[in-house]
Amino acid sequence: MDNAILLISCPDKKGIIAKISNFIYSHNGNIEHSDQHIDNYTNTFFMRIEWSLKDFTIAPKDIPESLKPLINEFDMHYDLYFTSRVPRVAIFVSKHLHCLYDLLLRYQSKQLNCEIPFVISNHSDAKRIADFFNIKFLEFPIEGNNKKAQEREEINILKEENIDLIVLARYMQILSKEFVQKFPNRIINIHHSFLPAFAGKNPYRQAYRRGVKIIGATSHYVTEELDSGPIIEQDTVRISHRDSLDDLVRKGEDLEKMVLGRAVRWHLERKILVYNNKTVIFD
């Protein structure tokens, strides 16, 4: 069954929920999910509303035009999605493969509603995993001064394949400004939450030597400023003196898999709205 999902943000005023609901009702739509939030500091209203298109009297292609009076009245910014359109996802990975394994298992078990046509890497290590899941593997080694040329090739493929979302599943390359600008709020990254206290090489070893008591993972959208994009999800786990360095790595990798999996699923379900370098995550 095809549903429509509307994400909106606008200055808060009386009557927004009533008028949107009435718009759907008056055209014979049935609301299945609705959630809203008001940021009192900026007086901004946010809403996610999903309704069934069965018996809806407006054709999907005509909904944006029909919404215009409401959009103009409330000065709304909006995004409209249809559940019949399955998002296409590309996964980028380097040599740390735990997040790739986890995403492909979720994909295979239908936990992620998407298509994954290929995996891209700057190393060959992930090829056997992609082959196991019958997914095309593309290798773009980054060597010397070839990074810009390789990125151009990657961008061409992403455009040709109509990729909606790029997931950096421990891809250990910094994407260029030009790359990031072509996919705003469509690149999700995962990293440990030692940054910036334990930046650089071997952060787990640094944390182990300092005797940390909590480690974490953060998933966020990628922006031009490194590791400073809108945060989607975070989680932590306790560490004790009994944990070895291997325990820290294992616990950290488990967190990274869970946090990245949640972030990707919420994006695919159109439950994330970005504003002011922050996110609203709808129920």
DATAJO-V27203 format. One record per pair of residues at least 24 apart in sequence whose ideal C-beta (glycine too) atoms are under 10 Angstrom apart, sorted by the first residue. I is the first residue (numbers start at 0). J is the second residue. If there is no record, write none. Layout:
# DATAJO-V27203
i->I j->J
i->I j->J
This chain:
# DATAJO-V27203
i->0 j->31
i->0 j->51
i->0 j->52
i->0 j->53
i->0 j->82
i->0 j->83
i->1 j->51
i->1 j->52
i->1 j->53
i->1 j->55
i->1 j->59
i->1 j->81
i->1 j->82
i->1 j->83
i->1 j->84
i->2 j->28
i->2 j->29
i->2 j->31
i->2 j->32
i->2 j->49
i->2 j->50
i->2 j->51
i->2 j->52
i->2 j->53
i->2 j->55
i->2 j->80
i->2 j->81
i->2 j->82
i->2 j->83
i->3 j->28
i->3 j->31
i->3 j->48
i->3 j->49
i->3 j->50
i->3 j->51
i->3 j->52
i->3 j->55
i->3 j->57
i->3 j->59
i->3 j->62
i->3 j->79
i->3 j->80
i->3 j->81
i->3 j->82
i->3 j->83
i->4 j->31
i->4 j->32
i->4 j->47
i->4 j->48
i->4 j->49
i->4 j->50
i->4 j->78
i->4 j->79
i->4 j->80
i->4 j->81
i->4 j->82
i->4 j->268
i->4 j->269
i->4 j->270
i->4 j->281
i->5 j->33
i->5 j->46
i->5 j->47
i->5 j->48
i->5 j->49
i->5 j->50
i->5 j->62
i->5 j->66
i->5 j->75
i->5 j->77
i->5 j->78
i->5 j->79
i->5 j->80
i->5 j->269
i->6 j->45
i->6 j->46
i->6 j->47
i->6 j->48
i->6 j->49
i->6 j->76
i->6 j->77
i->6 j->78
i->6 j->79
i->6 j->80
i->6 j->269
i->6 j->270
i->6 j->271
i->6 j->272
i->6 j->273
i->6 j->279
i->6 j->281
i->7 j->35
i->7 j->44
i->7 j->45
i->7 j->46
i->7 j->47
i->7 j->48
i->7 j->66
i->7 j->69
i->7 j->70
i->7 j->73
i->7 j->75
i->7 j->76
i->7 j->77
i->7 j->78
i->7 j->79
i->7 j->272
i->8 j->36
i->8 j->38
i->8 j->41
i->8 j->43
i->8 j->44
i->8 j->45
i->8 j->46
i->8 j->74
i->8 j->75
i->8 j->76
i->8 j->77
i->8 j->78
i->8 j->272
i->8 j->273
i->8 j->274
i->8 j->279
i->9 j->42
i->9 j->43
i->9 j->44
i->9 j->45
i->9 j->46
i->9 j->69
i->9 j->70
i->9 j->72
i->9 j->73
i->9 j->74
i->9 j->75
i->9 j->76
i->9 j->77
i->10 j->41
i->10 j->42
i->10 j->43
i->10 j->44
i->10 j->73
i->10 j->74
i->10 j->75
i->11 j->35
i->11 j->37
i->11 j->38
i->11 j->39
i->11 j->41
i->11 j->42
i->11 j->43
i->11 j->44
i->11 j->45
i->11 j->73
i->12 j->42
i->12 j->44
i->12 j->72
i->12 j->73
i->12 j->74
i->14 j->72
i->14 j->73
i->15 j->44
i->15 j->46
i->15 j->69
i->15 j->72
i->15 j->73
i->15 j->75
i->16 j->44
i->16 j->46
i->16 j->48
i->18 j->68
i->18 j->69
i->18 j->72
i->18 j->73
i->19 j->46
i->19 j->48
i->19 j->50
i->19 j->66
i->19 j->69
i->19 j->73
i->19 j->75
i->20 j->48
i->20 j->50
i->21 j->69
i->22 j->48
i->22 j->50
i->22 j->57
i->22 j->62
i->22 j->65
i->22 j->66
i->22 j->68
i->22 j->69
i->23 j->48
i->23 j->49
i->23 j->50
i->23 j->51
i->23 j->55
i->23 j->57
i->24 j->50
i->25 j->56
i->26 j->50
i->26 j->54
i->26 j->55
i->26 j->56
i->26 j->57
i->26 j->62
i->26 j->65
i->27 j->51
i->27 j->52
i->27 j->53
i->27 j->54
i->27 j->55
i->27 j->56
i->27 j->57
i->28 j->52
i->28 j->53
i->28 j->54
i->28 j->55
i->28 j->56
i->28 j->57
i->28 j->62
i->29 j->53
i->29 j->54
i->29 j->55
i->32 j->268
i->32 j->270
i->32 j->281
i->32 j->282
i->33 j->281
i->33 j->282
i->34 j->270
i->34 j->279
i->34 j->280
i->34 j->281
i->34 j->282
i->35 j->279
i->35 j->281
i->36 j->272
i->36 j->279
i->36 j->280
i->36 j->281
i->36 j->282
i->38 j->274
i->38 j->275
i->38 j->277
i->38 j->279
i->40 j->275
i->41 j->274
i->41 j->275
i->43 j->76
i->43 j->274
i->43 j->275
i->43 j->279
i->44 j->73
i->44 j->75
i->45 j->272
i->45 j->274
i->45 j->279
i->45 j->281
i->46 j->75
i->46 j->77
i->46 j->272
i->46 j->279
i->46 j->281
i->47 j->78
i->47 j->268
i->47 j->269
i->47 j->270
i->47 j->271
i->47 j->272
i->47 j->279
i->47 j->280
i->47 j->281
i->47 j->282
i->48 j->281
i->49 j->80
i->49 j->82
i->49 j->268
i->49 j->269
i->49 j->270
i->49 j->281
i->51 j->82
i->52 j->81
i->52 j->82
i->52 j->83
i->59 j->83
i->59 j->84
i->76 j->272
i->76 j->274
i->77 j->272
i->78 j->269
i->78 j->272
i->79 j->269
i->80 j->268
i->80 j->269
i->81 j->269
i->82 j->112
i->82 j->268
i->82 j->269
i->84 j->163
i->85 j->112
i->85 j->113
i->85 j->114
i->85 j->163
i->85 j->267
i->86 j->111
i->86 j->112
i->86 j->113
i->86 j->114
i->86 j->115
i->86 j->161
i->86 j->162
i->86 j->163
i->86 j->164
i->86 j->185
i->86 j->263
i->86 j->266
i->86 j->267
i->86 j->268
i->86 j->269
i->87 j->113
i->87 j->114
i->87 j->115
i->87 j->116
i->87 j->117
i->87 j->157
i->87 j->160
i->87 j->161
i->87 j->162
i->87 j->163
i->87 j->164
i->88 j->113
i->88 j->114
i->88 j->115
i->88 j->116
i->88 j->117
i->88 j->162
i->88 j->163
i->88 j->164
i->88 j->165
i->88 j->166
i->88 j->185
i->88 j->187
i->88 j->263
i->88 j->266
i->88 j->267
i->89 j->115
i->89 j->116
i->89 j->117
i->89 j->118
i->89 j->119
i->89 j->137
i->89 j->153
i->89 j->156
i->89 j->157
i->89 j->160
i->89 j->162
i->89 j->163
i->89 j->164
i->89 j->165
i->89 j->166
i->89 j->182
i->89 j->186
i->90 j->115
i->90 j->116
i->90 j->117
i->90 j->118
i->90 j->119
i->90 j->120
i->90 j->125
i->90 j->129
i->90 j->134
i->90 j->164
i->90 j->165
i->90 j->166
i->90 j->167
i->90 j->168
i->90 j->170
i->90 j->263
i->91 j->118
i->91 j->119
i->91 j->120
i->91 j->121
i->91 j->125
i->91 j->137
i->91 j->139
i->91 j->153
i->91 j->165
i->91 j->166
i->91 j->167
i->91 j->168
i->91 j->169
i->91 j->170
i->91 j->171
i->91 j->172
i->91 j->174
i->91 j->186
i->91 j->188
i->92 j->118
i->92 j->119
i->92 j->120
i->92 j->121
i->92 j->122
i->92 j->124
i->92 j->125
i->92 j->128
i->92 j->129
i->92 j->136
i->92 j->166
i->92 j->167
i->92 j->168
i->92 j->169
i->92 j->170
i->92 j->171
i->93 j->120
i->93 j->121
i->93 j->122
i->93 j->124
i->93 j->125
i->93 j->141
i->93 j->167
i->93 j->168
i->93 j->169
i->93 j->170
i->93 j->171
i->93 j->172
i->94 j->120
i->94 j->121
i->94 j->122
i->94 j->123
i->94 j->124
i->94 j->125
i->94 j->169
i->94 j->170
i->94 j->171
i->95 j->124
i->95 j->125
i->95 j->168
i->95 j->169
i->95 j->170
i->95 j->171
i->95 j->189
i->95 j->252
i->95 j->255
i->96 j->120
i->96 j->122
i->96 j->124
i->96 j->125
i->96 j->127
i->96 j->128
i->96 j->168
i->96 j->169
i->96 j->252
i->97 j->168
i->97 j->169
i->97 j->248
i->97 j->249
i->97 j->251
i->97 j->252
i->97 j->253
i->97 j->255
i->97 j->256
i->97 j->259
i->98 j->166
i->98 j->167
i->98 j->168
i->98 j->169
i->98 j->170
i->98 j->189
i->98 j->216
i->98 j->218
i->98 j->252
i->98 j->255
i->98 j->256
i->98 j->258
i->98 j->259
i->98 j->260
i->98 j->263
i->99 j->124
i->99 j->125
i->99 j->128
i->99 j->129
i->99 j->132
i->99 j->166
i->99 j->168
i->99 j->169
i->99 j->170
i->99 j->256
i->99 j->259
i->100 j->125
i->100 j->128
i->100 j->131
i->100 j->132
i->100 j->168
i->100 j->256
i->101 j->168
i->101 j->252
i->101 j->253
i->101 j->255
i->101 j->256
i->101 j->257
i->101 j->259
i->101 j->260
i->101 j->263
i->102 j->132
i->102 j->166
i->102 j->168
i->102 j->256
i->102 j->259
i->102 j->260
i->102 j->263
i->103 j->128
i->103 j->129
i->103 j->131
i->103 j->132
i->103 j->133
i->103 j->134
i->103 j->168
i->104 j->132
i->104 j->256
i->104 j->260
i->105 j->256
i->105 j->259
i->105 j->260
i->105 j->263
i->105 j->264
i->106 j->132
i->106 j->134
i->106 j->263
i->107 j->131
i->107 j->132
i->107 j->133
i->107 j->134
i->110 j->260
i->110 j->263
i->110 j->264
i->110 j->267
i->111 j->166
i->111 j->260
i->111 j->263
i->111 j->264
i->111 j->266
i->111 j->267
i->111 j->268
i->112 j->264
i->112 j->267
i->112 j->268
i->113 j->163
i->113 j->164
i->113 j->166
i->113 j->263
i->113 j->264
i->113 j->266
i->113 j->267
i->114 j->160
i->114 j->161
i->114 j->162
i->114 j->163
i->115 j->162
i->115 j->164
i->115 j->166
i->116 j->156
i->116 j->160
i->116 j->161
i->116 j->162
i->117 j->156
i->117 j->157
i->117 j->160
i->117 j->162
i->118 j->166
i->118 j->168
i->119 j->149
i->119 j->152
i->119 j->153
i->119 j->156
i->119 j->157
i->119 j->165
i->119 j->170
i->120 j->168
i->120 j->170
i->120 j->172
i->121 j->146
i->121 j->149
i->121 j->153
i->121 j->170
i->121 j->171
i->121 j->172
i->122 j->171
i->125 j->168
i->125 j->169
i->135 j->160
i->139 j->172
i->141 j->171
i->141 j->172
i->146 j->172
i->146 j->173
i->146 j->174
i->146 j->175
i->146 j->178
i->147 j->175
i->147 j->177
i->147 j->178
i->150 j->174
i->150 j->175
i->150 j->177
i->150 j->178
i->150 j->181
i->151 j->175
i->151 j->177
i->151 j->178
i->153 j->178
i->154 j->178
i->154 j->181
i->154 j->182
i->157 j->181
i->157 j->182
i->157 j->185
i->158 j->182
i->163 j->266
i->163 j->267
i->164 j->263
i->164 j->266
i->164 j->267
i->165 j->221
i->166 j->218
i->166 j->259
i->166 j->262
i->166 j->263
i->166 j->266
i->167 j->218
i->167 j->221
i->167 j->259
i->168 j->255
i->168 j->256
i->168 j->259
i->168 j->263
i->169 j->252
i->169 j->255
i->169 j->259
i->173 j->221
i->173 j->225
i->173 j->226
i->174 j->221
i->174 j->223
i->174 j->225
i->175 j->223
i->176 j->222
i->176 j->223
i->176 j->224
i->177 j->223
i->178 j->221
i->178 j->223
i->179 j->220
i->179 j->221
i->179 j->222
i->179 j->223
i->179 j->224
i->179 j->228
i->180 j->222
i->180 j->223
i->182 j->220
i->182 j->221
i->183 j->220
i->183 j->221
i->183 j->222
i->183 j->228
i->183 j->273
i->184 j->220
i->184 j->221
i->184 j->222
i->184 j->228
i->184 j->229
i->184 j->266
i->184 j->271
i->184 j->272
i->184 j->273
i->184 j->278
i->185 j->220
i->185 j->221
i->185 j->266
i->186 j->219
i->186 j->220
i->186 j->221
i->186 j->222
i->186 j->228
i->187 j->218
i->187 j->219
i->187 j->220
i->187 j->221
i->187 j->228
i->187 j->231
i->187 j->232
i->187 j->259
i->187 j->262
i->187 j->263
i->187 j->265
i->187 j->266
i->187 j->271
i->188 j->217
i->188 j->218
i->188 j->219
i->188 j->220
i->188 j->221
i->188 j->222
i->188 j->225
i->188 j->226
i->188 j->228
i->188 j->231
i->188 j->259
i->188 j->262
i->189 j->216
i->189 j->217
i->189 j->218
i->189 j->219
i->189 j->231
i->189 j->232
i->189 j->254
i->189 j->255
i->189 j->256
i->189 j->258
i->189 j->259
i->189 j->260
i->189 j->262
i->189 j->263
i->190 j->215
i->190 j->216
i->190 j->217
i->190 j->218
i->190 j->219
i->190 j->226
i->190 j->255
i->190 j->258
i->190 j->259
i->191 j->215
i->191 j->216
i->191 j->217
i->191 j->247
i->191 j->248
i->191 j->251
i->191 j->252
i->191 j->254
i->191 j->255
i->191 j->258
i->192 j->216
i->192 j->217
i->192 j->233
i->192 j->234
i->192 j->235
i->192 j->251
i->192 j->254
i->192 j->255
i->192 j->258
i->193 j->217
i->193 j->251
i->194 j->225
i->194 j->226
i->195 j->226
i->198 j->226
i->201 j->244
i->202 j->247
i->202 j->251
i->203 j->244
i->203 j->245
i->203 j->246
i->203 j->247
i->203 j->248
i->203 j->249
i->203 j->250
i->203 j->251
i->203 j->252
i->204 j->244
i->204 j->247
i->204 j->248
i->206 j->238
i->206 j->244
i->206 j->247
i->206 j->248
i->206 j->251
i->207 j->238
i->207 j->242
i->207 j->243
i->207 j->244
i->207 j->245
i->207 j->246
i->207 j->247
i->207 j->248
i->208 j->244
i->210 j->238
i->210 j->239
i->210 j->240
i->210 j->242
i->211 j->237
i->211 j->238
i->211 j->242
i->211 j->247
i->212 j->237
i->212 j->238
i->212 j->239
i->212 j->240
i->212 j->242
i->213 j->237
i->213 j->238
i->214 j->238
i->214 j->242
i->214 j->247
i->214 j->248
i->214 j->250
i->214 j->251
i->214 j->254
i->215 j->251
i->215 j->254
i->215 j->255
i->215 j->258
i->216 j->250
i->216 j->251
i->216 j->252
i->216 j->253
i->216 j->254
i->216 j->255
i->216 j->256
i->216 j->257
i->216 j->258
i->216 j->259
i->217 j->254
i->217 j->255
i->217 j->258
i->217 j->259
i->217 j->262
i->218 j->255
i->218 j->257
i->218 j->258
i->218 j->259
i->218 j->260
i->218 j->261
i->218 j->262
i->218 j->263
i->218 j->265
i->218 j->266
i->219 j->258
i->219 j->262
i->219 j->276
i->219 j->278
i->220 j->262
i->220 j->266
i->220 j->271
i->220 j->273
i->220 j->276
i->220 j->278
i->222 j->276
i->224 j->276
i->227 j->276
i->228 j->273
i->228 j->276
i->228 j->278
i->229 j->271
i->229 j->272
i->229 j->273
i->229 j->274
i->229 j->275
i->229 j->276
i->229 j->277
i->229 j->278
i->229 j->279
i->230 j->262
i->230 j->276
i->230 j->277
i->230 j->278
i->230 j->280
i->231 j->258
i->231 j->259
i->231 j->261
i->231 j->262
i->231 j->263
i->231 j->265
i->231 j->266
i->231 j->270
i->231 j->271
i->231 j->273
i->231 j->278
i->231 j->280
i->232 j->257
i->232 j->258
i->232 j->259
i->232 j->260
i->232 j->261
i->232 j->262
i->232 j->263
i->232 j->264
i->232 j->265
i->232 j->271
i->232 j->278
i->232 j->280
i->233 j->258
i->233 j->261
i->233 j->262
i->234 j->258
i->234 j->261
